Amino acid sequence: MKTHIENVHDEHEVRYWTDAPGITREQLVAAVQEVGPMADAVRTKLGH
């Protein structure tokens, strides 16, 4: 499991994180901007 989001502009990275049902690229980018790149914080923000 990844511990942080490296680059929200990298298609492979975005696909990895938006593979969960109901998560869009826009939601991912907004979450990273709000809580930073740490995966646990992003997952919590997105409710996953």
Distance bins in CASP14 RR format, pairs under 12 A and 6 or more apart:
PFRMAT RR
TARGET T0000
AUTHOR 0000-0000-0000
RMODE 2
METHOD distances of the structure
MODEL  1
1 16 0 0 0 0 0 1 0 0 0 0 0
1 17 0 0 0 0 0 1 0 0 0 0 0
1 39 1 0 0 1 0 0 0 0 0 0 0
1 40 0 0 0 0 1 0 0 0 0 0 0
1 43 0 0 0 0 1 0 0 0 0 0 0
1 48 0 0 0 0 0 1 0 0 0 0 0
2 12 0 0 0 0 0 1 0 0 0 0 0
2 13 0 0 0 0 1 0 0 0 0 0 0
2 16 1 0 0 1 0 0 0 0 0 0 0
2 17 0 0 0 0 1 0 0 0 0 0 0
2 19 0 0 0 0 0 1 0 0 0 0 0
2 37 0 0 0 0 0 1 0 0 0 0 0
2 38 0 0 0 0 0 1 0 0 0 0 0
2 39 1 0 1 0 0 0 0 0 0 0 0
2 40 0 0 0 0 0 1 0 0 0 0 0
2 42 0 0 0 0 1 0 0 0 0 0 0
2 43 0 0 0 0 0 1 0 0 0 0 0
3 37 0 0 0 0 1 0 0 0 0 0 0
3 38 1 0 0 1 0 0 0 0 0 0 0
3 39 1 0 1 0 0 0 0 0 0 0 0
3 40 1 0 0 1 0 0 0 0 0 0 0
3 41 0 0 0 0 0 1 0 0 0 0 0
3 42 0 0 0 0 0 1 0 0 0 0 0
3 43 0 0 0 0 0 1 0 0 0 0 0
4 13 0 0 0 0 0 1 0 0 0 0 0
4 16 0 0 0 0 0 1 0 0 0 0 0
4 17 0 0 0 0 0 1 0 0 0 0 0
4 32 0 0 0 0 1 0 0 0 0 0 0
4 35 0 0 0 0 0 1 0 0 0 0 0
4 36 0 0 0 0 1 0 0 0 0 0 0
4 37 1 0 1 0 0 0 0 0 0 0 0
4 38 1 0 1 0 0 0 0 0 0 0 0
4 39 1 0 1 0 0 0 0 0 0 0 0
4 40 0 0 0 0 1 0 0 0 0 0 0
4 41 0 0 0 0 1 0 0 0 0 0 0
4 42 0 0 0 0 1 0 0 0 0 0 0
4 43 0 0 0 0 0 1 0 0 0 0 0
5 12 0 0 0 0 0 1 0 0 0 0 0
5 13 1 0 0 1 0 0 0 0 0 0 0
5 14 0 0 0 0 1 0 0 0 0 0 0
5 16 0 0 0 0 1 0 0 0 0 0 0
5 17 1 0 0 1 0 0 0 0 0 0 0
5 18 0 0 0 0 0 1 0 0 0 0 0
5 23 0 0 0 0 0 1 0 0 0 0 0
5 25 0 0 0 0 0 1 0 0 0 0 0
5 28 1 0 0 1 0 0 0 0 0 0 0
5 29 0 0 0 0 1 0 0 0 0 0 0
5 31 0 0 0 0 1 0 0 0 0 0 0
5 32 1 0 1 0 0 0 0 0 0 0 0
5 33 0 0 0 0 0 1 0 0 0 0 0
5 35 0 0 0 0 0 1 0 0 0 0 0
5 36 1 0 0 1 0 0 0 0 0 0 0
5 37 1 0 1 0 0 0 0 0 0 0 0
5 38 0 0 0 0 1 0 0 0 0 0 0
5 39 1 0 0 1 0 0 0 0 0 0 0
5 40 0 0 0 0 0 1 0 0 0 0 0
5 41 0 0 0 0 1 0 0 0 0 0 0
5 42 1 0 0 1 0 0 0 0 0 0 0
5 43 0 0 0 0 0 1 0 0 0 0 0
5 45 0 0 0 0 0 1 0 0 0 0 0
5 46 0 0 0 0 0 1 0 0 0 0 0
6 12 0 0 0 0 1 0 0 0 0 0 0
6 13 1 0 1 0 0 0 0 0 0 0 0
6 14 0 0 0 0 0 1 0 0 0 0 0
6 16 0 0 0 0 1 0 0 0 0 0 0
6 17 0 0 0 0 0 1 0 0 0 0 0
6 32 0 0 0 0 0 1 0 0 0 0 0
6 36 0 0 0 0 0 1 0 0 0 0 0
6 37 1 0 0 1 0 0 0 0 0 0 0
6 38 0 0 0 0 0 1 0 0 0 0 0
6 39 0 0 0 0 0 1 0 0 0 0 0
6 42 0 0 0 0 0 1 0 0 0 0 0
7 13 1 0 1 0 0 0 0 0 0 0 0
7 14 0 0 0 0 1 0 0 0 0 0 0
7 16 0 0 0 0 0 1 0 0 0 0 0
7 17 0 0 0 0 0 1 0 0 0 0 0
7 28 0 0 0 0 0 1 0 0 0 0 0
7 29 0 0 0 0 0 1 0 0 0 0 0
7 32 0 0 0 0 1 0 0 0 0 0 0
7 37 0 0 0 0 1 0 0 0 0 0 0
8 14 1 0 0 1 0 0 0 0 0 0 0
8 15 0 0 0 0 0 1 0 0 0 0 0
8 16 0 0 0 0 0 1 0 0 0 0 0
8 17 0 0 0 0 1 0 0 0 0 0 0
8 18 0 0 0 0 0 1 0 0 0 0 0
8 24 0 0 0 0 0 1 0 0 0 0 0
8 25 1 0 0 1 0 0 0 0 0 0 0
8 26 0 0 0 0 0 1 0 0 0 0 0
8 27 0 0 0 0 0 1 0 0 0 0 0
8 28 1 0 0 1 0 0 0 0 0 0 0
8 29 1 0 1 0 0 0 0 0 0 0 0
8 30 0 0 0 0 1 0 0 0 0 0 0
8 31 0 0 0 0 1 0 0 0 0 0 0
8 32 1 0 1 0 0 0 0 0 0 0 0
8 33 0 0 0 0 1 0 0 0 0 0 0
8 36 0 0 0 0 0 1 0 0 0 0 0
8 37 0 0 0 0 1 0 0 0 0 0 0
8 42 0 0 0 0 1 0 0 0 0 0 0
9 25 0 0 0 0 0 1 0 0 0 0 0
9 28 0 0 0 0 0 1 0 0 0 0 0
9 29 0 0 0 0 1 0 0 0 0 0 0
9 32 0 0 0 0 0 1 0 0 0 0 0
10 16 0 0 0 0 1 0 0 0 0 0 0
10 17 0 0 0 0 0 1 0 0 0 0 0
10 25 0 0 0 0 0 1 0 0 0 0 0
10 28 0 0 0 0 0 1 0 0 0 0 0
10 29 0 0 0 0 0 1 0 0 0 0 0
11 17 0 0 0 0 0 1 0 0 0 0 0
11 18 0 0 0 0 0 1 0 0 0 0 0
11 25 0 0 0 0 1 0 0 0 0 0 0
12 18 0 0 0 0 0 1 0 0 0 0 0
12 19 0 0 0 0 0 1 0 0 0 0 0
13 19 0 0 0 0 0 1 0 0 0 0 0
13 25 0 0 0 0 0 1 0 0 0 0 0
13 28 0 0 0 0 1 0 0 0 0 0 0
13 29 0 0 0 0 0 1 0 0 0 0 0
13 32 0 0 0 0 0 1 0 0 0 0 0
13 37 0 0 0 0 0 1 0 0 0 0 0
13 39 0 0 0 0 0 1 0 0 0 0 0
13 42 0 0 0 0 0 1 0 0 0 0 0
14 20 0 0 0 0 0 1 0 0 0 0 0
14 23 0 0 0 0 1 0 0 0 0 0 0
14 24 0 0 0 0 1 0 0 0 0 0 0
14 25 1 0 1 0 0 0 0 0 0 0 0
14 26 0 0 0 0 0 1 0 0 0 0 0
14 27 0 0 0 0 0 1 0 0 0 0 0
14 28 1 0 0 1 0 0 0 0 0 0 0
14 29 0 0 0 0 1 0 0 0 0 0 0
14 32 0 0 0 0 0 1 0 0 0 0 0
15 23 0 0 0 0 0 1 0 0 0 0 0
15 24 0 0 0 0 0 1 0 0 0 0 0
15 25 0 0 0 0 1 0 0 0 0 0 0
15 28 0 0 0 0 0 1 0 0 0 0 0
16 23 0 0 0 0 0 1 0 0 0 0 0
16 25 0 0 0 0 0 1 0 0 0 0 0
16 28 0 0 0 0 1 0 0 0 0 0 0
16 39 0 0 0 0 0 1 0 0 0 0 0
16 42 0 0 0 0 0 1 0 0 0 0 0
17 23 1 0 0 1 0 0 0 0 0 0 0
17 24 0 0 0 0 0 1 0 0 0 0 0
17 25 0 0 0 0 1 0 0 0 0 0 0
17 27 0 0 0 0 1 0 0 0 0 0 0
17 28 1 0 1 0 0 0 0 0 0 0 0
17 29 0 0 0 0 1 0 0 0 0 0 0
17 31 0 0 0 0 1 0 0 0 0 0 0
17 32 0 0 0 0 1 0 0 0 0 0 0
17 37 0 0 0 0 0 1 0 0 0 0 0
17 39 0 0 0 0 1 0 0 0 0 0 0
17 42 1 0 0 1 0 0 0 0 0 0 0
17 43 0 0 0 0 1 0 0 0 0 0 0
17 45 0 0 0 0 0 1 0 0 0 0 0
17 46 0 0 0 0 1 0 0 0 0 0 0
17 48 0 0 0 0 1 0 0 0 0 0 0
18 24 1 0 0 1 0 0 0 0 0 0 0
18 25 1 0 1 0 0 0 0 0 0 0 0
18 26 0 0 0 0 1 0 0 0 0 0 0
18 27 0 0 0 0 1 0 0 0 0 0 0
18 28 1 0 1 0 0 0 0 0 0 0 0
18 29 0 0 0 0 0 1 0 0 0 0 0
18 31 0 0 0 0 0 1 0 0 0 0 0
18 32 0 0 0 0 0 1 0 0 0 0 0
18 42 0 0 0 0 0 1 0 0 0 0 0
18 46 0 0 0 0 1 0 0 0 0 0 0
18 48 0 0 0 0 0 1 0 0 0 0 0
19 25 0 0 0 0 0 1 0 0 0 0 0
19 28 0 0 0 0 0 1 0 0 0 0 0
19 48 0 0 0 0 0 1 0 0 0 0 0
20 27 0 0 0 0 0 1 0 0 0 0 0
20 28 0 0 0 0 1 0 0 0 0 0 0
20 31 0 0 0 0 0 1 0 0 0 0 0
20 39 0 0 0 0 0 1 0 0 0 0 0
20 42 0 0 0 0 0 1 0 0 0 0 0
20 43 0 0 0 0 1 0 0 0 0 0 0
20 46 1 0 0 1 0 0 0 0 0 0 0
20 47 0 0 0 0 1 0 0 0 0 0 0
20 48 1 0 1 0 0 0 0 0 0 0 0
21 27 0 0 0 0 0 1 0 0 0 0 0
21 46 0 0 0 0 0 1 0 0 0 0 0
21 47 0 0 0 0 0 1 0 0 0 0 0
21 48 0 0 0 0 1 0 0 0 0 0 0
22 28 0 0 0 0 0 1 0 0 0 0 0
22 46 0 0 0 0 1 0 0 0 0 0 0
22 47 0 0 0 0 0 1 0 0 0 0 0
22 48 0 0 0 0 1 0 0 0 0 0 0
23 29 0 0 0 0 0 1 0 0 0 0 0
23 30 0 0 0 0 0 1 0 0 0 0 0
23 31 0 0 0 0 1 0 0 0 0 0 0
23 32 0 0 0 0 0 1 0 0 0 0 0
23 42 0 0 0 0 1 0 0 0 0 0 0
23 43 0 0 0 0 1 0 0 0 0 0 0
23 45 0 0 0 0 0 1 0 0 0 0 0
23 46 1 0 1 0 0 0 0 0 0 0 0
23 47 0 0 0 0 1 0 0 0 0 0 0
23 48 1 0 0 1 0 0 0 0 0 0 0
24 30 0 0 0 0 1 0 0 0 0 0 0
24 31 0 0 0 0 0 1 0 0 0 0 0
24 46 0 0 0 0 1 0 0 0 0 0 0
25 31 0 0 0 0 0 1 0 0 0 0 0
25 32 0 0 0 0 0 1 0 0 0 0 0
26 32 0 0 0 0 0 1 0 0 0 0 0
26 33 0 0 0 0 0 1 0 0 0 0 0
26 46 0 0 0 0 0 1 0 0 0 0 0
27 33 0 0 0 0 0 1 0 0 0 0 0
27 34 0 0 0 0 0 1 0 0 0 0 0
27 42 0 0 0 0 1 0 0 0 0 0 0
27 43 0 0 0 0 0 1 0 0 0 0 0
27 45 0 0 0 0 1 0 0 0 0 0 0
27 46 1 0 0 1 0 0 0 0 0 0 0
27 47 0 0 0 0 0 1 0 0 0 0 0
27 48 0 0 0 0 0 1 0 0 0 0 0
28 34 0 0 0 0 0 1 0 0 0 0 0
28 35 0 0 0 0 0 1 0 0 0 0 0
28 36 0 0 0 0 0 1 0 0 0 0 0
28 37 0 0 0 0 0 1 0 0 0 0 0
28 39 0 0 0 0 0 1 0 0 0 0 0
28 42 1 0 0 1 0 0 0 0 0 0 0
28 43 0 0 0 0 0 1 0 0 0 0 0
28 45 0 0 0 0 1 0 0 0 0 0 0
28 46 1 0 0 1 0 0 0 0 0 0 0
28 48 0 0 0 0 0 1 0 0 0 0 0
29 35 0 0 0 0 0 1 0 0 0 0 0
29 36 0 0 0 0 0 1 0 0 0 0 0
29 37 0 0 0 0 0 1 0 0 0 0 0
29 42 0 0 0 0 0 1 0 0 0 0 0
29 45 0 0 0 0 0 1 0 0 0 0 0
29 46 0 0 0 0 0 1 0 0 0 0 0
30 36 0 0 0 0 0 1 0 0 0 0 0
30 42 0 0 0 0 0 1 0 0 0 0 0
30 45 0 0 0 0 1 0 0 0 0 0 0
30 46 0 0 0 0 1 0 0 0 0 0 0
31 37 0 0 0 0 1 0 0 0 0 0 0
31 38 0 0 0 0 0 1 0 0 0 0 0
31 39 0 0 0 0 0 1 0 0 0 0 0
31 40 0 0 0 0 0 1 0 0 0 0 0
31 41 0 0 0 0 1 0 0 0 0 0 0
31 42 1 0 1 0 0 0 0 0 0 0 0
31 43 0 0 0 0 1 0 0 0 0 0 0
31 44 0 0 0 0 1 0 0 0 0 0 0
31 45 1 0 1 0 0 0 0 0 0 0 0
31 46 1 0 1 0 0 0 0 0 0 0 0
31 47 0 0 0 0 1 0 0 0 0 0 0
31 48 0 0 0 0 0 1 0 0 0 0 0
32 38 0 0 0 0 1 0 0 0 0 0 0
32 39 0 0 0 0 0 1 0 0 0 0 0
32 41 0 0 0 0 1 0 0 0 0 0 0
32 42 1 0 0 1 0 0 0 0 0 0 0
32 43 0 0 0 0 0 1 0 0 0 0 0
32 45 0 0 0 0 1 0 0 0 0 0 0
32 46 0 0 0 0 0 1 0 0 0 0 0
33 41 0 0 0 0 0 1 0 0 0 0 0
33 42 0 0 0 0 0 1 0 0 0 0 0
33 45 0 0 0 0 0 1 0 0 0 0 0
34 41 0 0 0 0 1 0 0 0 0 0 0
34 42 0 0 0 0 1 0 0 0 0 0 0
34 44 0 0 0 0 0 1 0 0 0 0 0
34 45 1 0 0 1 0 0 0 0 0 0 0
34 46 0 0 0 0 0 1 0 0 0 0 0
35 41 1 0 1 0 0 0 0 0 0 0 0
35 42 1 0 0 1 0 0 0 0 0 0 0
35 43 0 0 0 0 1 0 0 0 0 0 0
35 44 1 0 0 1 0 0 0 0 0 0 0
35 45 1 0 1 0 0 0 0 0 0 0 0
35 46 0 0 0 0 1 0 0 0 0 0 0
35 47 0 0 0 0 0 1 0 0 0 0 0
36 42 1 0 0 1 0 0 0 0 0 0 0
36 43 0 0 0 0 0 1 0 0 0 0 0
36 44 0 0 0 0 0 1 0 0 0 0 0
36 45 0 0 0 0 1 0 0 0 0 0 0
37 43 0 0 0 0 0 1 0 0 0 0 0
37 45 0 0 0 0 0 1 0 0 0 0 0
38 44 0 0 0 0 1 0 0 0 0 0 0
38 45 0 0 0 0 0 1 0 0 0 0 0
39 45 0 0 0 0 0 1 0 0 0 0 0
39 46 0 0 0 0 0 1 0 0 0 0 0
39 48 0 0 0 0 0 1 0 0 0 0 0
40 46 0 0 0 0 0 1 0 0 0 0 0
40 47 0 0 0 0 0 1 0 0 0 0 0
40 48 0 0 0 0 0 1 0 0 0 0 0
41 47 0 0 0 0 0 1 0 0 0 0 0
41 48 0 0 0 0 0 1 0 0 0 0 0
42 48 0 0 0 0 1 0 0 0 0 0 0
END
